[in-house]
């Protein structure tokens, strides 16, 4: 049992820790099953919040609100006429291009960045766009079949979320401390890491219940698992 | 410089999230957002362009919601029938499940004390750092952390059906 405070756990999942503290946490996570369980619950909570607010984004913006903005635009002295469709498209564009930041993604981005040997100075936050600008990782998410291992990342299973998003589970083996992740493809084609948790080493004893249920399982249980044939269709999209 | 209306389009999805988290349901959040946009457009001449539009809109939205709560207290609670039944789509079951989960989270956030709600919104939903949240809400960093910690515990109980381990 390690002596990591609740404040430090919270700061870890929120991406508020500096490099040294992240390392301390990740070392502790390897040794301490109860700490892993705590982190898993934090990630599960954030994943639920994430799903809920994405569901709002996926609900069309009411036309009454768009009409208000359209009217305002049209009455402005220098404005050109703008259609509701244009307003809708602009808000959709904002929705799909929003910084789909999520604390889990931030911690995940940092963890992946470190695991891939990338340097991020200081405790600054990193949006998941960091991952989406990581061409190699994005390329693999879009192309590597489940069961294959490429550049230290094993792709495990593919799923379809209820909103139609394509999601993949993977294990990142770039450092000694493996991590398990769940990533989903956004409408604009960028990928976000929804959950990233330290992998549980195979030689660690885990009780029969509770501890083995992790945030990834909690998330994917509500998704449809894709067959390899179905996966091919989504990989090619 | 872009008009207030034009700038509003850019931040509308963010404002909608905020409105829904205050109201506790998407439909009430949308009503709240509409009122906030209407008020902002009416008062755009008074908007200080040195100020951040987002902060101004958050304040407007929050004030309208506080007025709404006061008014509800006086007239009693009314319930939108659309909120009581799941929407039926191609797969009614799926839509209902997602709607239930979404509204469970929104309701849990809505029931937090005001300061915990705002801190949780800015950190967990809007993605601000603790420091940014402290600046936005004009409170000390320690207050952000203590409120966030309490909010998380409550949210975990209500959303996951279990607390965070201590």
Interface residues (C-beta under 8 A of the other chain):
Chain A: X6 X7 X10 X11 X14 X16 X34 X37 X38 X41 X42 X44 X45 X46 X48 X49 X51 X52 X53 X55 X56 X57 X59 X61 X62 X64 X65 X68 X69 X72 X73 X76 X79 X87 X90 X91 X94 X95 X98 X99 X101 X102 X103 X106 X125 X127 X162 X163 X222
Chain B: X3 X4 X5 X6 X8 X9 X10 X11 X12 X13 X14 X16 X17 X20 X21 X26 X29 X30 X33 X34 X37 X38 X41 X94 X97 X98 X99 X101 X102 X104 X105 X106 X123 X124 X125 X127 X129 X130 X145 X148 X149 X152 X155 X156 X159 X160 X162 X164 X165 X166
